[in-house]
Structure formats: C-alpha cells, structure tokens
Amino acid sequence: MKEFFVLEFGSFSLYRIDIHADKISFDLWGSDDALRWEPLLRGQSVPPGFVRHLYKYCEIFT
C-alpha cells in the first residue's frame, strides 16, 4: 500500500509511505518533484493504529 502526502516541513515537500504487504513494516521516502525519491526510513515497524492514524492525518490536508 502506498500513501502520498504533502507537508511543509523537513528537507522535502512531498513524502511517501510504503507499507509492506505483510503490514508489519513500512518505508518512508521524501521528494521535491515526485520523480526522484530519497529513502528516509527503511523497514520500520508499523505501530498499532498507525494506518488509521495516517488516514486521519491525511484527511486534514485534503
């Protein structure tokens, strides 16, 4: 599952979260142009309620 969102903090203006198929871990990526992605976190554990919290957080920006 891939989620894209735009935030105005840090070094990048666009961030992407890739939740692995096993739903146990995720990767966080950052980009300025959505063409070149830089890995920020790889293989991080998905904490309980993370996906639900992510959807609620993204709704704030849409």
N, C-alpha and C positions, 0 to 999 in steps of 0.2 A: 504494500500500500504506500503510495507517495502522496504527501501533502505539501503544498506550496503556500507560502505566506510572505507578505512584505512587512518589514518592521524597520523603523528608523533608529537603529542602534548598532553598535559594533562597527566592524570594518566593511560589512556588506549591506546592501539594501534589500536583498532577496535571500530567503532561507528555504531549504527543503529538508523535510524529514522523510526518510525511507524506513518504514517499519518492516522488518524481515518477515517472511512468510510464516515463520514459527511463532511470531508475535511475542518473542522473548527479548529481542534486541532491536536497536534502531541505529541509523546513521544520520548525522546532521551535516548538511552541506551549506555553503554560502556562495553567493554570486552577485555580481554587479549588473550583468546583462542577460542572465538566464541562458547563456550559450556555454560559458566556461564555469564549471563548478569546482570549488575547493573543499576538500573534506575537512570538517572541523572536529567531529567526534565519530568514531567508528566502533560498532559493536557494543554500544552502551545498553545496559539493561533497561527494559521497559518497566517503570514502577507501576504499582496498582493504580488504576484510574487515569493513567497518562493519556490514553487515546481519547477518553471522554473529556478530559480537561483541555486537550489540544483542540477538539472541535468547538468547545465553548469559547476558548481564547480566539480562534479564527473567526467566529461569528461576530466578535466585537469589531473586527476590521472590515467586515463586508457589509 
